[in-house]
Amino acid sequence: MLSQGHDVSYPKAGDFFVNEKYTFEIGGKNKSFAQIKDVENSFVVADDIEIGFGKKIPLWVFVLIS
């Protein structure tokens, strides 16, 4: 699937695999990294947080880049 010029597919672990490099796991503010802990280039995209930290990105940021 092509989305905004990016190749998006479904990975074995996580919710989305982008450009054959980045794995994203989507969840609420308490979402952990358990499902993607061993996945290289992986990030949690969390709802209900204002500021990201480490590899946890606020969901609202993706609205700005779309």
C-alpha positions in Angstrom: 0.0 0.0 0.0 1.4 3.5 -0.9 0.5 6.3 1.5 1.7 9.9 1.0 4.7 8.5 -1.0 5.6 5.9 1.6 5.4 2.2 1.2 3.3 0.9 4.1 2.8 -2.8 4.9 1.9 -5.1 7.8 4.9 -6.5 9.8 5.2 -9.7 11.8 5.5 -7.6 15.0 3.9 -4.2 15.4 1.1 -2.5 13.5 2.7 -0.8 10.5 6.0 -1.3 8.6 7.0 1.9 6.6 9.5 2.0 3.7 10.8 -1.5 4.6 12.6 0.0 7.6 10.5 1.5 10.4 8.0 -0.5 12.6 5.3 1.4 14.4 3.1 0.1 17.2 0.0 2.2 17.9 -1.6 2.5 21.3 -2.7 4.6 24.2 -0.5 6.6 26.6 0.4 3.5 28.6 1.3 1.3 25.6 4.5 -0.6 26.2 7.3 -1.7 23.9 6.6 -5.4 24.8 5.4 -6.3 21.3 8.3 -4.6 19.5 11.1 -4.9 22.1 13.4 -6.9 19.8 12.5 -5.1 16.5 15.1 -2.8 15.1 14.0 0.8 14.1 10.7 0.4 16.1 8.6 3.1 17.7 5.5 3.3 19.8 3.0 5.9 18.6 0.8 6.9 21.6 -2.4 8.7 21.9 -3.1 11.0 24.9 0.5 12.2 25.3 1.7 15.7 24.4 5.4 15.2 24.3 7.4 12.3 23.0 10.3 10.7 24.8 12.8 8.0 23.7 11.1 6.0 21.0 7.6 7.0 22.0 6.0 9.5 19.6 2.7 11.4 20.2 0.0 10.4 17.7 -0.8 14.0 16.9 2.7 14.5 15.3 1.6 12.3 12.4 -1.2 14.8 11.6 1.5 17.4 11.0 3.5 15.3 8.6 0.6 14.0 6.5 
